[in-house]
């Protein structure tokens, strides 16, 4: 069997002012051809899950492209065409293939607000026809669309948030594709959309309402003919006409069972919606609590500027509060500000200068903080994820400096980066256990790394492109009714899309190749 593998993964935030161009992919991951196999070996990623399962099966792997960007605004047309064309060229050069495996996010928009994942799958399906099996992985925060379900054969989402089952999801999806090609199963799917968007701060799957839903997912998957069930709490900052949480059930040659499982779980998901709300702590109150704390680190989750949620990372709200109050406790903060980085590098380590830090990328929410600081360190901004998310993958902040303002250490970087792993701070010589306040730019992904070490955690009330205050965000395209914008309604929870096995040459009991 010959299987093409690829990654085209980005999470869009409609309110981010930063479009996702090719440089954003190259910053995070842009690898072509055979280099993918070596680069992803021994990493906790979906691609390594693909590679492991296919290698064990003795399949001929065609590695095409691995493109992954930090979250931001929509993907530009030129990038979409470039990556799509690379896959098309590999199909022409190395085809025909029996199957294809893709690593997606599922909340990627093509500028300005088109379903990039669905359009990509539709384009690829038109190239390979119905006989090629297409499988893909999705983030738990995907906005799953009918087009995705109707053009792919197998879509499987993570079961965890924070996301610690990337490898397992990739491996599992590859196994389902292999079983399909062997004729052991005939996948059929049902998608059920739910008219609600939810806060991510209480969306972890280790406890609370989402754990209850995931427990029901595991229970549903014990059924003999249920191949995979995924629930999606969706990236909520998508200003589009077809948003919503979802359930996607994949069964063995049983569309009726897929519909039943999807509908039942969707009803359960709808029932927990009110319990997903988050209580934000006023910033001044959180600082008071940190000052009074006997020890650190006290985690300030600046989720409104969550770089993993698509915000640009240039928030100055917490920095402004600490500088203005002249607090006498240690604090670690990150800010994206290439101008300040360049100024600090020119000044050199040990220099003291006046800086205007942050607030330059998204002035709707933030203004620069004018202050004197000492340049403590200059770095290339590279670090390795060492926690259970993206384990072993290198991440790049661009050129990075550490500025010290009294006891405040500000990590200023050229490029937006995921700030949920202590490896970010440790890469520039800052140990989170030594600080009273540690700022993370994340609603919940940080929990798996910081929860055990934290003396307290506060979701601080700050402005930003990924604010939990949905009713205050400038949505214009959302349908009605949609929770939480409308609350007093009975939802129409019905099957939105079905995928009936389309493969003309794949039948239960054997596979014909030609």
WOBELHU-V496784 format. One record per residue. N is the residue number from 0. RES is the residue in three letters. OMEGA is omega in whole degrees, -180 to 180 (none if undefined). D_CENTER is the distance of its C-alpha to the mean C-alpha in Angstrom with 2 decimals. Layout:
BEGIN
N;RES;OMEGA;D_CENTER
N;RES;OMEGA;D_CENTER
END
This chain:
BEGIN
0;UNK;178;30.98
1;UNK;-175;29.04
2;UNK;173;25.25
3;UNK;176;23.09
4;UNK;-180;19.58
5;UNK;176;16.96
6;UNK;173;13.35
7;UNK;-164;12.18
8;UNK;175;8.45
9;UNK;178;7.15
10;UNK;-176;5.60
11;UNK;169;8.97
12;UNK;-177;10.76
13;UNK;-175;14.35
14;UNK;176;15.91
15;UNK;177;14.83
16;UNK;-174;17.99
17;UNK;175;16.42
18;UNK;-177;16.28
19;UNK;177;14.31
20;UNK;-175;17.24
21;UNK;-178;17.99
22;UNK;178;18.25
23;UNK;175;14.60
24;UNK;-179;13.92
25;UNK;177;16.95
26;UNK;-175;15.87
27;UNK;180;12.84
28;UNK;173;13.99
29;UNK;-173;16.67
30;UNK;-177;18.96
31;UNK;170;21.55
32;UNK;-173;23.93
33;UNK;180;25.24
34;UNK;179;23.57
35;UNK;-175;20.38
36;UNK;179;22.34
37;UNK;-175;23.36
38;UNK;-174;20.22
39;UNK;177;18.09
40;UNK;177;21.01
41;UNK;175;20.69
42;UNK;179;16.95
43;UNK;-174;14.71
44;UNK;178;12.65
45;UNK;-178;12.79
46;UNK;177;15.16
47;UNK;174;17.45
48;UNK;175;17.54
49;UNK;-174;18.73
50;UNK;-178;21.19
51;UNK;-177;22.60
52;UNK;-178;23.33
53;UNK;178;24.82
54;UNK;179;26.87
55;UNK;-178;28.25
56;UNK;-179;29.30
57;UNK;-179;30.98
58;UNK;174;29.10
59;UNK;-175;29.35
60;UNK;173;25.89
61;UNK;179;25.34
62;UNK;-175;22.44
63;UNK;-178;21.59
64;UNK;173;18.71
65;UNK;-178;15.44
66;UNK;-178;13.55
67;UNK;-180;10.12
68;UNK;168;9.57
69;UNK;-177;8.22
70;UNK;-177;7.07
71;UNK;173;10.51
72;UNK;-175;13.01
73;UNK;176;13.80
74;UNK;-179;14.45
75;UNK;-178;18.18
76;UNK;-177;20.58
77;UNK;178;21.93
78;UNK;179;18.71
79;UNK;-179;18.10
80;UNK;-178;21.73
81;UNK;-177;21.71
82;UNK;177;19.02
83;UNK;-179;20.48
84;UNK;178;23.91
85;UNK;178;23.15
86;UNK;180;22.29
87;UNK;179;25.40
88;UNK;179;27.54
89;UNK;176;26.61
90;UNK;179;27.50
91;UNK;-176;30.80
92;UNK;-172;31.48
93;UNK;-179;30.58
94;UNK;-1;30.88
95;UNK;177;31.77
96;UNK;177;28.94
97;UNK;-178;28.93
98;UNK;179;25.22
99;UNK;177;21.84
100;UNK;-178;18.49
101;UNK;173;15.25
102;UNK;-180;11.76
103;UNK;163;9.59
104;UNK;179;6.32
105;UNK;175;8.91
106;UNK;180;8.30
107;UNK;177;9.78
108;UNK;171;13.13
109;UNK;-175;16.15
110;UNK;2;18.19
111;UNK;-174;19.17
112;UNK;-178;17.62
113;UNK;-180;17.92
114;UNK;-173;15.88
115;UNK;-178;15.00
116;UNK;179;13.89
117;UNK;-180;17.06
118;UNK;177;19.24
119;UNK;180;18.22
120;UNK;179;19.09
121;UNK;179;22.23
122;UNK;-179;23.28
123;UNK;179;22.93
124;UNK;-179;24.72
125;UNK;-180;27.52
126;UNK;-171;28.04
127;UNK;-179;28.30
128;UNK;-173;29.84
129;UNK;-172;29.68
130;UNK;180;30.83
131;UNK;-179;27.75
132;UNK;180;25.21
133;UNK;176;21.60
134;UNK;180;18.83
135;UNK;174;15.06
136;UNK;-180;12.05
137;UNK;173;9.32
138;UNK;176;6.21
139;UNK;-180;8.04
140;UNK;175;6.78
141;UNK;167;8.28
142;UNK;-172;11.45
143;UNK;-177;13.74
144;UNK;175;16.87
145;UNK;-179;20.36
146;UNK;177;20.29
147;UNK;-176;17.52
148;UNK;-176;19.53
149;UNK;-177;22.83
150;UNK;176;22.11
151;UNK;177;20.42
152;UNK;-176;22.35
153;UNK;174;19.81
154;UNK;-177;16.21
155;UNK;-180;14.72
156;UNK;174;11.62
157;UNK;174;10.60
158;UNK;-173;13.15
159;UNK;169;11.73
160;UNK;3;9.91
161;UNK;-171;9.78
162;UNK;-179;8.49
163;UNK;-179;11.78
164;UNK;-179;12.81
165;UNK;180;11.12
166;UNK;-178;14.67
167;UNK;180;16.26
168;UNK;177;14.22
169;UNK;-180;15.09
170;UNK;-178;18.62
171;UNK;-180;19.14
172;UNK;178;18.18
173;UNK;178;20.49
174;UNK;178;23.18
175;UNK;178;23.16
176;UNK;180;23.55
177;UNK;179;26.38
178;UNK;177;28.06
179;UNK;-179;28.02
180;UNK;178;29.64
181;UNK;-180;32.20
182;UNK;-179;33.11
183;UNK;-179;32.33
184;UNK;174;30.04
185;UNK;-174;29.55
186;UNK;170;26.08
187;UNK;-172;26.14
188;UNK;171;23.33
189;UNK;177;23.23
190;UNK;176;20.55
191;UNK;179;21.24
192;UNK;-178;19.62
193;UNK;-174;20.16
194;UNK;177;21.02
195;UNK;167;18.92
196;UNK;-169;15.84
197;UNK;173;15.11
198;UNK;180;14.33
199;UNK;-174;11.52
200;UNK;178;13.96
201;UNK;-176;15.89
202;UNK;-179;13.32
203;UNK;-175;13.49
204;UNK;179;14.94
205;UNK;178;17.56
206;UNK;177;19.79
207;UNK;-172;20.57
208;UNK;-180;20.08
209;UNK;174;16.86
210;UNK;178;18.65
211;UNK;180;21.54
212;UNK;180;19.65
213;UNK;175;18.14
214;UNK;178;21.70
215;UNK;175;22.95
216;UNK;179;20.53
217;UNK;179;22.00
218;UNK;-180;25.41
219;UNK;-177;24.98
220;UNK;176;24.05
221;UNK;178;27.41
222;UNK;-174;29.21
223;UNK;-175;30.77
224;UNK;175;29.61
225;UNK;-176;26.03
226;UNK;-180;23.88
227;UNK;174;20.36
228;UNK;-180;19.06
229;UNK;172;15.50
230;UNK;-175;14.66
231;UNK;178;11.88
232;UNK;167;11.67
233;UNK;168;9.91
234;UNK;-169;8.26
235;UNK;-175;11.81
236;UNK;175;12.43
237;UNK;-180;13.28
238;UNK;-172;17.03
239;UNK;-176;18.04
240;UNK;-176;20.82
241;UNK;179;19.09
242;UNK;172;16.32
243;UNK;171;16.24
244;UNK;-174;15.04
245;UNK;169;16.24
246;UNK;178;17.75
247;UNK;180;18.16
248;UNK;177;21.07
249;UNK;-177;22.31
250;UNK;179;25.95
251;UNK;173;28.76
252;UNK;-178;30.93
253;UNK;179;30.81
254;UNK;179;29.30
255;UNK;178;31.17
256;UNK;178;29.59
257;UNK;179;26.07
258;UNK;-179;26.97
259;UNK;180;28.50
260;UNK;-180;25.66
261;UNK;-179;23.10
262;UNK;-178;25.46
263;UNK;180;26.33
264;UNK;178;22.84
265;UNK;177;21.94
266;UNK;178;25.01
267;UNK;-180;23.98
268;UNK;179;20.52
269;UNK;-174;22.34
270;UNK;-177;24.74
271;UNK;-170;22.37
272;UNK;-176;20.96
273;UNK;-178;23.23
274;UNK;-180;22.32
275;UNK;-178;18.68
276;UNK;-180;20.00
277;UNK;175;19.62
278;UNK;-180;22.62
279;UNK;179;22.05
280;UNK;175;24.61
281;UNK;-173;26.62
282;UNK;-179;26.06
283;UNK;179;29.77
284;UNK;179;29.96
285;UNK;178;27.08
286;UNK;177;28.91
287;UNK;-179;32.13
288;UNK;179;30.66
289;UNK;178;29.39
290;UNK;-177;32.83
291;UNK;-176;34.52
292;UNK;180;32.39
293;UNK;180;34.40
294;UNK;174;31.68
295;UNK;-6;28.19
296;UNK;168;25.42
297;UNK;-176;24.67
298;UNK;171;20.95
299;UNK;177;20.24
300;UNK;179;16.73
301;UNK;-173;16.55
302;UNK;179;13.69
303;UNK;175;15.20
304;UNK;-176;14.44
305;UNK;-180;10.95
306;UNK;173;9.79
307;UNK;178;6.14
308;UNK;176;7.09
309;UNK;175;8.97
310;UNK;-174;12.24
311;UNK;176;14.43
312;UNK;-176;15.24
313;UNK;-179;18.97
314;UNK;177;19.87
315;UNK;-174;23.38
316;UNK;-178;23.95
317;UNK;178;24.06
318;UNK;180;25.87
319;UNK;-179;28.38
320;UNK;-178;29.13
321;UNK;180;29.80
322;UNK;-178;31.89
323;UNK;-179;33.82
324;UNK;178;34.73
325;UNK;-176;35.62
326;UNK;-176;34.13
327;UNK;175;35.55
328;UNK;-179;32.63
329;UNK;-179;30.17
330;UNK;175;26.68
331;UNK;-178;23.71
332;UNK;172;21.61
333;UNK;178;19.34
334;UNK;174;19.90
335;UNK;-177;19.04
336;UNK;-177;22.52
337;UNK;180;23.85
338;UNK;179;27.32
339;UNK;177;27.77
340;UNK;-179;26.65
341;UNK;179;29.33
342;UNK;-178;31.90
343;UNK;179;31.36
344;UNK;178;31.65
345;UNK;180;34.82
346;UNK;178;36.22
347;UNK;180;35.58
348;UNK;-179;34.97
349;UNK;-179;37.37
350;UNK;174;37.88
351;UNK;-177;37.75
352;UNK;173;36.99
353;UNK;-179;36.03
354;UNK;169;32.42
355;UNK;-168;30.57
356;UNK;171;27.12
357;UNK;175;23.95
358;UNK;-176;23.88
359;UNK;-176;24.43
360;UNK;-177;21.26
361;UNK;-177;20.96
362;UNK;174;24.52
363;UNK;-173;24.00
364;UNK;-170;22.75
365;UNK;174;24.05
366;UNK;179;27.12
367;UNK;174;27.89
368;UNK;-180;29.46
369;UNK;-175;32.84
370;UNK;173;33.89
371;UNK;-179;35.61
372;UNK;178;33.67
373;UNK;177;34.49
374;UNK;-176;32.58
375;UNK;-174;31.99
376;UNK;173;29.95
377;UNK;-175;28.66
378;UNK;174;25.95
379;UNK;174;24.31
380;UNK;179;20.91
381;UNK;173;19.81
382;UNK;-179;18.58
383;UNK;174;17.50
384;UNK;-179;14.90
385;UNK;174;17.41
386;UNK;-176;15.72
387;UNK;177;14.43
388;UNK;-179;10.82
389;UNK;-175;11.01
390;UNK;177;14.69
391;UNK;-180;17.03
392;UNK;176;14.85
393;UNK;178;16.18
394;UNK;-175;14.40
395;UNK;176;16.43
396;UNK;-169;17.18
397;UNK;178;20.18
398;UNK;-171;23.52
399;UNK;177;23.27
400;UNK;172;26.04
401;UNK;177;26.80
402;UNK;179;29.02
403;UNK;175;31.10
404;UNK;-171;32.39
405;UNK;180;34.74
406;UNK;-180;32.56
407;UNK;176;29.24
408;UNK;-178;27.23
409;UNK;176;24.93
410;UNK;-177;22.56
411;UNK;-174;22.58
412;UNK;179;20.49
413;UNK;-171;20.74
414;UNK;178;17.11
415;UNK;-179;13.90
416;UNK;176;12.18
417;UNK;-180;9.72
418;UNK;175;12.33
419;UNK;-177;11.91
420;UNK;178;14.17
421;UNK;179;17.94
422;UNK;177;18.28
423;UNK;-179;17.48
424;UNK;-178;20.60
425;UNK;-179;22.60
426;UNK;178;22.31
427;UNK;172;24.46
428;UNK;-179;26.84
429;UNK;179;25.58
430;UNK;-178;25.52
431;UNK;180;23.65
432;UNK;-178;26.43
433;UNK;-176;28.91
434;UNK;174;27.52
435;UNK;179;28.26
436;UNK;172;25.18
437;UNK;-179;21.79
438;UNK;172;19.25
439;UNK;-179;15.51
440;UNK;-170;13.13
441;UNK;177;10.83
442;UNK;-176;11.59
443;UNK;-176;11.43
444;UNK;-180;9.41
445;UNK;-171;12.62
446;UNK;-175;14.84
447;UNK;180;14.96
448;UNK;-170;16.26
449;UNK;-169;18.32
450;UNK;-177;19.61
451;UNK;-178;22.58
452;UNK;-173;23.76
453;UNK;171;23.44
454;UNK;176;26.69
455;UNK;178;24.96
456;UNK;177;21.65
457;UNK;169;21.68
458;UNK;-171;19.18
459;UNK;-178;21.14
460;UNK;179;22.06
461;UNK;176;21.21
462;UNK;177;20.65
463;UNK;-175;17.67
464;UNK;177;15.43
465;UNK;179;13.08
466;UNK;175;16.15
467;UNK;180;16.49
468;UNK;-175;19.79
469;UNK;-175;18.91
470;UNK;178;22.61
471;UNK;-179;23.00
472;UNK;-173;20.35
473;UNK;175;21.92
474;UNK;177;20.84
475;UNK;-172;23.40
476;UNK;-172;22.27
477;UNK;177;21.39
478;UNK;174;23.79
479;UNK;-3;26.13
480;UNK;178;26.19
481;UNK;177;22.65
482;UNK;10;22.07
483;UNK;-178;22.20
484;UNK;170;24.00
485;UNK;-173;26.64
486;UNK;-173;27.38
487;UNK;178;30.74
488;UNK;176;30.18
489;UNK;-173;30.12
490;UNK;173;27.18
491;UNK;-177;27.87
492;UNK;-179;25.75
493;UNK;178;26.74
494;UNK;-177;25.44
495;UNK;-178;23.72
496;UNK;176;23.69
497;UNK;172;25.16
498;UNK;177;25.04
499;UNK;-176;28.43
500;UNK;-174;28.95
501;UNK;-167;29.85
502;UNK;-174;30.77
503;UNK;-176;34.43
504;UNK;179;35.09
505;UNK;180;33.10
506;UNK;176;35.08
507;UNK;179;35.13
508;UNK;178;37.52
509;UNK;179;36.95
510;UNK;179;35.23
511;UNK;180;37.17
512;UNK;179;36.11
513;UNK;none;37.62
END
